Amino acid sequence: MCAISAFEINLNNKKNSYKKMKSTLLYAIAMLLTVNTFANKLIIQASGTSFTPNTGTIQLGDTVIFQWVDGFHTTTSTAVPTGAASWDEVLSSSATSYMYIPTVAGTYSYKCTPHESMGMTGTFTVTNLTGVGEVSKQDVVQVFPNPASEQLNIKISSAKNFSYNITTLDGRIMQQTENAKTDQLLIDVTAYAKGVYLININSEGKRITKKFTID
Ligand SMILES: [Cu+2]
């Protein structure tokens, strides 16, 4: 939102280049919408005797990917927030990545079991969705039935403009829509393969991610 304010000031100062600035502004808004539409990834590489980066902050709905670079390692949780899943996975030439999607905000600590004594540990922090307002409450968006097989209902109790996309767990976009304005969506999922998907809903700069299953 700061970027938009800066552009607005520029618009007032340079009226003769108004048209050019306007198209730049629209482009910037389009880019913001595009960026907000995707869940982010925190990629943590395991190499030598360290994780890189070994700290980081992400939002709920983002994905953590541990990537093997060399050697033999594990990624093993040592502390997770209450209600979050722990993990213990090998990272080696035959298991080169492990993906973890936090479902609870808080601080997560992990280690590499063989190299813990050499300081091969790390943490990441998962924050609730950015922005202020009621839309960050999980019950504002209902996705049902779950699991679904033919149609998915999305009910949004604050009928604001929103955009959404549906992705696979590894981030492949199944479909996306900008500027929906309704309190209920009916999505045809008959063409979806069985599995777990994420629906990311953006409304006024806030994001909610819900997981659902197709069976
Ligand atoms: Cu290691």
Boltz pocket constraint, residues with backbone or C-beta under 6 A from the ligand:
constraints:
  - pocket:
      binder: B
      contacts: [[A, 46], [A, 48], [A, 49], [A, 50], [A, 72], [A, 73], [A, 74], [A, 112], [A, 113], [A, 114], [A, 115], [A, 120]]
      max_distance: 6.0
